[in-house]
Amino acid sequence: MKILPVTEADLHAWVDGLLPLARRAEIEAWLAARPEEAARLAAYRRQNLALGRLFDPVLDEPVPQSIGVPAARSLRGTGPAWRIAAALALALLGAVGGWTLRGAADASGVMAGLGDAGAAPAGPDASLARQAAIAHVVYSPDVRHPVEIGADQEDQLVTWLSKRLGTPVRPPRLGKLGYELIGGRLLPGQSGPVAQFMYHNLAGQRLTLYVSTEQSRNRDTGFRFAQEGPVSVFYWIDGKFGYALSAGASKGELARLAIVVHDQLENKQ
Protein backbone atom coordinates (compact mmCIF):
# COMPACT_ATOMS: atom_id res chain seq x y z
CA MET A 1 0.00 0.00 0.00
CA LYS A 2 1.44 3.33 -1.05
CA ILE A 3 1.90 5.88 1.75
CA LEU A 4 0.85 9.40 0.84
CA PRO A 5 3.46 12.20 1.14
CA VAL A 6 3.49 13.92 4.52
CA THR A 7 2.47 17.57 4.28
CA GLU A 8 2.58 20.42 6.78
CA ALA A 9 -1.21 20.21 6.93
CA ASP A 10 -0.92 16.55 7.98
CA LEU A 11 1.50 17.50 10.74
CA HIS A 12 -0.73 20.24 12.12
CA ALA A 13 -3.73 17.93 11.97
CA TRP A 14 -1.71 15.38 13.94
CA VAL A 15 -0.86 18.02 16.54
CA ASP A 16 -4.56 18.87 16.88
CA GLY A 17 -5.60 15.21 17.08
CA LEU A 18 -7.73 15.43 13.93
CA LEU A 19 -6.27 12.60 11.84
CA PRO A 20 -7.96 9.22 11.24
CA LEU A 21 -6.27 6.36 13.09
CA ALA A 22 -4.60 4.93 9.98
CA ARG A 23 -3.13 8.26 8.91
CA ARG A 24 -2.07 9.07 12.46
CA ALA A 25 -0.07 5.83 12.59
CA GLU A 26 1.65 6.75 9.32
CA ILE A 27 2.56 10.21 10.63
CA GLU A 28 3.90 8.78 13.88
CA ALA A 29 6.07 6.31 11.96
CA TRP A 30 7.32 9.20 9.81
CA LEU A 31 8.12 11.27 12.93
CA ALA A 32 9.93 8.37 14.59
CA ALA A 33 12.57 8.59 11.88
CA ARG A 34 12.82 12.40 12.15
CA PRO A 35 13.58 13.49 15.75
CA GLU A 36 13.90 17.18 14.83
CA GLU A 37 10.41 17.23 13.36
CA ALA A 38 9.10 15.25 16.32
CA ALA A 39 10.59 17.84 18.69
CA ARG A 40 9.03 20.69 16.70
CA LEU A 41 5.58 19.12 16.83
CA ALA A 42 5.96 18.30 20.51
CA ALA A 43 6.56 22.01 21.08
CA TYR A 44 3.40 22.82 19.12
CA ARG A 45 1.42 20.41 21.30
CA ARG A 46 2.77 22.06 24.45
CA GLN A 47 1.84 25.42 22.97
CA ASN A 48 -1.70 24.18 22.28
CA LEU A 49 -2.05 22.98 25.87
CA ALA A 50 -0.74 26.27 27.25
CA LEU A 51 -3.06 28.29 25.03
CA GLY A 52 -5.95 26.10 26.07
CA ARG A 53 -5.23 26.66 29.77
CA LEU A 54 -4.93 30.39 29.16
CA PHE A 55 -7.98 30.92 26.94
CA ASP A 56 -10.49 28.12 27.55
CA PRO A 57 -12.11 30.01 30.48
CA VAL A 58 -13.04 32.80 28.03
CA LEU A 59 -15.32 30.39 26.16
CA ASP A 60 -17.52 30.03 29.23
CA GLU A 61 -18.20 33.76 29.38
CA PRO A 62 -21.35 35.30 27.84
CA VAL A 63 -20.87 36.46 24.24
CA PRO A 64 -20.67 40.29 24.27
CA GLN A 65 -23.45 42.09 22.42
CA SER A 66 -20.83 43.97 20.40
CA ILE A 67 -19.95 40.73 18.61
CA GLY A 68 -23.52 39.64 18.01
CA VAL A 69 -25.08 36.22 17.62
CA PRO A 70 -24.13 35.60 13.93
CA ALA A 71 -20.46 36.33 14.59
CA ALA A 72 -20.50 34.16 17.69
CA ARG A 73 -22.04 31.28 15.75
CA SER A 74 -19.33 31.60 13.12
CA LEU A 75 -16.76 30.75 15.80
CA ARG A 76 -18.43 27.43 16.67
CA GLY A 77 -16.56 24.27 15.84
CA THR A 78 -14.87 21.26 17.33
CA GLY A 79 -11.40 20.23 18.39
CA PRO A 80 -8.45 21.96 20.08
CA ALA A 81 -7.65 24.16 17.09
CA TRP A 82 -11.14 25.68 17.16
CA ARG A 83 -10.99 26.35 20.90
CA ILE A 84 -7.70 28.21 20.58
CA ALA A 85 -8.74 30.11 17.44
CA ALA A 86 -12.05 31.14 18.96
CA ALA A 87 -10.44 32.32 22.17
CA LEU A 88 -7.81 34.27 20.29
CA ALA A 89 -10.47 35.83 18.08
CA LEU A 90 -12.42 36.93 21.13
CA ALA A 91 -9.29 38.36 22.71
CA LEU A 92 -8.29 40.27 19.59
CA LEU A 93 -11.81 41.66 19.25
CA GLY A 94 -11.61 43.03 22.76
CA ALA A 95 -14.27 40.64 23.94
CA VAL A 96 -12.52 39.53 27.06
CA GLY A 97 -13.66 42.30 29.34
CA GLY A 98 -14.52 39.71 31.97
CA TRP A 99 -11.03 38.21 31.86
CA THR A 100 -9.45 39.98 34.85
CA LEU A 101 -5.83 39.98 35.94
CA ARG A 102 -5.84 38.59 39.44
CA GLY A 103 -3.54 39.20 42.38
CA ALA A 104 -2.22 42.64 41.39
CA ALA A 105 0.28 43.96 43.92
CA ASP A 106 2.29 47.17 44.19
CA ALA A 107 6.05 47.43 44.60
CA SER A 108 5.83 47.54 48.39
CA GLY A 109 4.22 44.10 48.37
CA VAL A 110 7.01 42.75 46.18
CA MET A 111 9.80 44.24 48.24
CA ALA A 112 8.19 43.08 51.48
CA GLY A 113 8.80 39.48 50.48
CA LEU A 114 5.84 38.74 48.26
CA GLY A 115 3.54 37.95 51.14
CA ASP A 116 -0.22 38.12 50.87
CA ALA A 117 -0.27 41.78 49.95
CA GLY A 118 -3.71 43.22 49.46
CA ALA A 119 -4.93 42.48 45.97
CA ALA A 120 -5.88 45.51 43.93
CA PRO A 121 -8.13 45.63 40.89
CA ALA A 122 -6.37 45.50 37.54
CA GLY A 123 -5.39 49.02 36.57
CA PRO A 124 -5.73 50.83 33.23
CA ASP A 125 -2.49 49.14 32.15
CA ALA A 126 -3.97 45.64 32.56
CA SER A 127 -4.06 45.15 28.80
CA LEU A 128 -0.26 45.40 28.80
CA ALA A 129 0.01 42.29 30.98
CA ARG A 130 -2.65 40.48 28.98
CA GLN A 131 -0.91 41.14 25.65
CA ALA A 132 2.45 40.15 27.10
CA ALA A 133 1.02 36.87 28.45
CA ILE A 134 -0.50 36.03 25.06
CA ALA A 135 2.78 36.79 23.27
CA HIS A 136 4.73 34.68 25.77
CA VAL A 137 2.44 31.67 25.36
CA VAL A 138 2.48 31.91 21.57
CA TYR A 139 6.23 32.30 21.01
CA SER A 140 8.14 30.86 23.97
CA PRO A 141 7.39 27.16 23.17
CA ASP A 142 8.70 27.47 19.60
CA VAL A 143 11.81 25.33 19.13
CA ARG A 144 12.95 26.44 15.68
CA HIS A 145 11.96 30.11 15.45
CA PRO A 146 11.28 31.57 18.89
CA VAL A 147 12.76 34.92 17.78
CA GLU A 148 13.20 36.85 14.55
CA ILE A 149 16.79 37.96 15.22
CA GLY A 150 19.08 35.95 17.50
CA ALA A 151 21.40 37.09 20.25
CA ASP A 152 24.37 36.47 17.95
CA GLN A 153 23.17 39.55 16.02
CA GLU A 154 22.27 41.66 19.04
CA ASP A 155 23.50 44.95 17.56
CA GLN A 156 21.31 44.43 14.50
CA LEU A 157 18.39 43.46 16.74
CA VAL A 158 18.75 46.59 18.89
CA THR A 159 19.06 48.88 15.86
CA TRP A 160 16.04 47.33 14.14
CA LEU A 161 13.72 47.39 17.16
CA SER A 162 14.82 50.89 18.19
CA LYS A 163 14.07 52.18 14.70
CA ARG A 164 10.66 50.52 14.54
CA LEU A 165 9.63 51.70 18.02
CA GLY A 166 11.04 55.18 17.39
CA THR A 167 13.12 55.16 20.57
CA PRO A 168 16.23 53.34 21.88
CA VAL A 169 15.50 49.90 23.36
CA ARG A 170 18.05 47.39 24.57
CA PRO A 171 17.66 44.02 26.33
CA PRO A 172 18.75 43.86 29.98
CA ARG A 173 21.63 41.58 31.00
CA LEU A 174 20.44 38.67 33.10
CA GLY A 175 23.44 36.34 32.89
CA LYS A 176 24.21 36.69 36.62
CA LEU A 177 20.69 35.41 37.32
CA GLY A 178 21.20 32.43 35.03
CA TYR A 179 19.28 33.71 31.99
CA GLU A 180 20.88 34.31 28.61
CA LEU A 181 19.36 36.26 25.74
CA ILE A 182 17.96 34.17 22.86
CA GLY A 183 16.99 37.18 20.75
CA GLY A 184 13.92 39.25 20.01
CA ARG A 185 11.10 40.04 17.65
CA LEU A 186 8.70 42.80 16.64
CA LEU A 187 5.00 42.40 17.48
CA PRO A 188 1.84 44.43 16.82
CA GLY A 189 0.56 46.47 19.75
CA GLN A 190 -2.69 48.34 20.24
CA SER A 191 -1.62 51.34 18.19
CA GLY A 192 1.88 50.52 16.95
CA PRO A 193 4.78 48.07 17.17
CA VAL A 194 6.07 46.56 20.39
CA ALA A 195 9.23 44.56 21.09
CA GLN A 196 9.67 41.18 22.73
CA PHE A 197 13.03 39.98 24.08
CA MET A 198 13.37 36.30 24.99
CA TYR A 199 15.75 34.61 27.45
CA HIS A 200 16.34 31.07 28.69
CA ASN A 201 18.24 29.31 31.46
CA LEU A 202 20.07 25.99 31.62
CA ALA A 203 16.87 24.21 32.67
CA GLY A 204 15.12 25.36 29.49
CA GLN A 205 12.85 27.87 31.30
CA ARG A 206 12.02 30.75 28.97
CA LEU A 207 11.46 34.34 30.00
CA THR A 208 10.12 37.18 27.84
CA LEU A 209 10.26 40.94 28.24
CA TYR A 210 7.51 42.82 26.40
CA VAL A 211 8.30 46.49 25.68
CA SER A 212 5.61 48.96 24.61
CA THR A 213 5.80 52.70 23.94
CA GLU A 214 2.00 53.16 23.98
CA GLN A 215 1.66 54.38 27.56
CA SER A 216 1.74 58.18 27.05
CA ARG A 217 -1.75 58.58 28.57
CA ASN A 218 -1.16 56.29 31.51
CA ARG A 219 -0.04 57.86 34.78
CA ASP A 220 -0.31 54.65 36.80
CA THR A 221 3.31 53.65 37.48
CA GLY A 222 2.69 50.91 40.03
CA PHE A 223 4.70 47.69 39.93
CA ARG A 224 2.09 44.94 39.53
CA PHE A 225 1.74 41.18 39.35
CA ALA A 226 -0.74 39.15 37.29
CA GLN A 227 -1.29 35.41 37.03
CA GLU A 228 -3.17 34.09 34.00
CA GLY A 229 -3.24 30.36 33.46
CA PRO A 230 0.35 29.09 33.28
CA VAL A 231 1.85 32.57 32.84
CA SER A 232 3.11 34.82 35.64
CA VAL A 233 3.61 38.49 34.70
CA PHE A 234 5.21 41.44 36.47
CA TYR A 235 4.46 44.70 34.68
CA TRP A 236 5.04 48.40 35.20
CA ILE A 237 4.92 51.81 33.47
CA ASP A 238 7.87 54.20 33.16
CA GLY A 239 6.96 57.34 31.24
CA LYS A 240 5.79 56.33 27.78
CA PHE A 241 7.24 52.84 28.23
CA GLY A 242 5.29 49.83 29.39
CA TYR A 243 7.24 46.74 30.44
CA ALA A 244 5.96 43.23 31.17
CA LEU A 245 8.14 40.31 32.24
CA SER A 246 6.49 36.90 31.68
CA ALA A 247 7.42 33.30 32.52
CA GLY A 248 6.00 30.03 33.71
CA ALA A 249 7.82 30.67 36.98
CA SER A 250 6.80 31.21 40.59
CA LYS A 251 5.84 34.67 41.78
CA GLY A 252 8.95 34.91 43.94
CA GLU A 253 11.34 33.86 41.18
CA LEU A 254 9.80 36.23 38.68
CA ALA A 255 9.81 39.11 41.18
CA ARG A 256 13.55 38.63 41.70
CA LEU A 257 14.10 38.87 37.96
CA ALA A 258 11.65 41.76 37.51
CA ILE A 259 13.40 43.91 40.11
CA VAL A 260 16.76 43.45 38.36
CA VAL A 261 15.21 44.19 34.94
CA HIS A 262 13.45 47.27 36.33
CA ASP A 263 16.68 48.61 37.86
CA GLN A 264 18.70 48.05 34.68
CA LEU A 265 16.10 49.75 32.49
CA GLU A 266 15.77 52.68 34.88
CA ASN A 267 19.53 53.23 34.97
CA LYS A 268 19.75 53.24 31.14
CA GLN A 269 17.28 56.08 30.76
N, C-alpha and C positions, 0 to 999 in steps of 0.2 A: 504494500500500500504506500503510495507516494505521500510524503509529508509536505504540507504547504509551507512556503517560505514564511519566516517569522518577521512580522512587521512591528513598527512602533505601536500601532493601534492594538495589536495582539498583546504586547507587553503591558500597556496601560489597562487593558481589559483584565489581564491576569492580576495586576495590582488591585483592581477594584472588585475582584471576585466575580466577574461577569462571564467567564468563559464556560462552555460546556465541559463536562468531565474529560472527554476524549482529548479535546484541544488543550485543556489545562495540563494534562499529562505530557503532551508533546512539548509544551512551553517549558515545563519543569525539567524535562530531559535536556532541552536545549540550554537552559540556564545552568544545569549541572556541569556542563562542559565550558562554561564561560563565567568564571567567578567575578570578574569585574562588572559584568552586566547584572549578575545576581546581587552584588552589593549595591548597585545603583537602584534596583527595584526594591530591595529591602529598605533603603532610605526613603523611597517614595511611600512604602507602606507605613513606615513610622510617621511620615509627614501626614498621611491620611488620618492616622489614629490621633495625632496631636491636634489636627484641625477639627476632627470630630469632637474631641473633648472640649475644645475651645468654643465651637460654634453650635453644637447640637442643642444646648439650652435655648438658643434663640428661636428654634423651630417650635418650641412650646409656647411662645409668646403670641398674643393676639396680633393678627395682621393689621398694621396701621391703615387708617382710612386713606392716607395719602397715596398708598400703593394701589388700593382698590381690589375688588374681588377678581376681575379677569386677570390682572397681572399676577395675583397670588396663585391662581389656578395654573398659570403657565409655568410656575416653578415646581409643580407637583411631579413626582417621579418615584423611582425606586433605586435602591443601591447606595453605597457609600459615596460615589461620585456625585449623585444628585444632592445628598445631604450637604456635602461641602459646598457645592456650587450654589445651592439655594441660600445657605447661610452667608456665604460671601456676597451674593447679590443683595441680600437684605442689608448687610453691613455697608456696602458701597452706596446703597440708596439712602443711607441715613436712617434706616428703619430699626435701629437697635437702641432706641431711646431708653428702653427698659433694662438694657444691659449695663449695669452699674459697676464701677470699679470699687471693690470692697477693701476695707482696711486701710484707708488713706491715713498717713501719719506725717506730722511735720518734722523738721530737722531735730527738734529737741527730743522727740521720741526716739529717733535713730541714735542720737549721741548718748542717750540715757541707757542704752544697752538693749534697745529693741524689745522692751517689755510690752505689756498690754496697754500701750498708749491709747488715749481716747480716739476712737475712729471718727473721722470727719467725712462729711459728704464729699463726693468727687467734685473738684473745682471746675472752673471754666476751661482748664487745660486738660481735662480728662480724655479728650479725643486724642491728645498726643500719646498718652500711654496706650490707648486702644490701638492706634495705628502702629505703634512700635511693636506691640505684642503680635499683631497680625503679621507684620513683616518678619519678625523673628521666627514665627512658626512656619512661615512659607519658605524662607531661605536657609535657615540654619541646618535643616536635615540634609540638604543637598550635598552629595559626595563629590560630584564632578565639577559643578559650577556654582559654588556657594557665593562667589563674588564675581564682579566684572573685571576688576583689576587687582592682581595679587600684591602681597607685601613686597615681593621682589622688585616691584615697580612703584614703590611708595611715592617717590617724587612726582611721577606722572599722575598717580591717583590723587594726590593732594592738589596739584595744579588743576586737574580736570574738575574735581568736585568744587574747589574754590571758585572757579570760573562760572560753573553752572549755578551755584548758590549766590554768586555775586558778593562773596565775602570770604576771607581766609578761614579755612577749616583744616584741622590736622588731628590725626588720631592720637589719643593719649598713649603713654608707655606703661604697660602693665606687666612687663617681664618679671619684676621683683615679686609680683603677686602670683606668678605662675602662668600668666596668659600672654600668648604671643599673637601678634596681628596676622590674620589670614589675608585681609584685603578689604575692599569696600565696593559699594555700588551706588548708583543713583536711583531714586524711587520717586514716584509722584506723590505730592502732598495735597493738602486741601486747595491751595491756590498757587502752588509752584513746586519746584523740585526740593527733595530732601536727600540727605546722605545717610547711608548705613555703613558703619565699620564693624567688621566681624573678627572675633578673637577665639582662640581655643587653648586648652591646657593639655597636659600629658594624658589625662584621663579621657580626653575626647569631648569634654564639656565645652559647649560653644556659648559665646557671650556676644551680644550685639549692642552697639551704641547708635541710636537714631538721633540725627541732628536736623532740626528744623529752624528756619528763619522766618516763620510765619506768626510770631508771637508779639508783634508790635502793639497790639491792642490789649494785651494781657498784662495786668499789673500784679497778678498773684505769683509771688516768687517762692512759695513754700516748697520744701523738699518732701516729696510724697511717695508712698508705696502703694502698689496695686497688685492684686493677685487674680489672674484670670486663667482658669483651667490649669494647664501645666506651666504657665509662664508667670514668673515674678518680674515686676518692673519697678524700678526707682526712677522718678522723673522730676524735673525742675525747670524753672524759667530763669534766664539770665539776660535781661534786656530783650532784644528781638529774638534771641536764641531759645529754643526749646530742646532739652536733652532728655532721652529716655534710655536707660540701661536695662536690658532684658536678658533673662537666662532661666533655664530650668533648674535653678539653684534655690537654696534656702534663703529666707529673708535675711538672716544674719550674714551669710556669705556674700549675698548681693549688696548689702549695705556697706560692708567693708570695701568692696570694689567701687561702689558708687561714690563714697567719700573721697577716695583717691582720685577718681576720674573728675569729680567736681573741683577738687583743689587744683589739679593740673590745668583744667580748662580755665579756671578763674585766673590763674597766674599767667596764662598766655595772653590774656586780653589786656 
